[in-house]
């Protein structure tokens, strides 16, 4: 899927080398899934390596929390100051950011929901799993979440 559907550069960048791509692009977009969560924040997700003369946009960026500390508010305020456009996926995130930035903050749909089922079926092809299963996507290492998932999976 990644090779066939999503275009990639030949070079793989890291947080230490990402600034090497500046001359190759005119616009930089960050988003979406929890790129601005305070616990897992990476400055590159805030496009801190991009000079202010380049266009910076967020699309459906997620903060995924109801409140942020004053320290983190300062980080976001600094990093988002020169964004040309900001969209987030949560109403609460828009509320948290509106006092930190001068530009409007829009709420956008999670990009996975932009495609129809038919579109996804065309991308995914035939399922390789033929028996019932439970798919879980965990952030963090909560033993309780994993235990509840195992319990749910074994319940008829």
PECOR-V660806 format. One line per field, one symbol per residue. ss: DSSP state (A for helix, B for strand, O for the rest). phi: phi as a letter, one per 30 degrees, with the letter a starting at -180 (. if undefined). burial: I if it has 9 or more other C-alpha atoms within 8 Angstrom, else O. Layout:
BEGIN
ss->???
phi->???
burial->???
END
This chain:
BEGIN
ss->OAAAAOOOOOOOOOOOOAAAAAAAOOBBBBOOOOOOOOOOOOAAAAOOOOOOOOBBBBBBBOOOOOOOOAAAAAAAAAAAOOOOBBBBOOAAAAAAAAOOOOOOBBBOOOAAAOOOAAAAAAAAOOOOOOOOOOOOOOOOOOAAAAAAAAAAAAOO
phi->.dddccdbdddcccedceddceddbcbbbckbdhdcdddcdcedddhddcdddcdbbcbhdcchadabddddedddeddcecddabbbcceddddddddcbcddcccbdeddcdcdedddddddiddcccceaccbbccjbdddeddddddddcdd
burial->OOOOOOOOOOOOOOOOOIOOOIOOOOOIOIIIOIIIIOOOIOOIIIIIOIOOOIIIIIIIIIIIOOOIOOOIIOOIIOIIOOIOIIIIIIOOIIOIIIOIIOOOIOIIOIOOOOIOOOOIIOOOOOOOOOOOOOOOOOOOOOOOOOOOIOOOIOOO
END
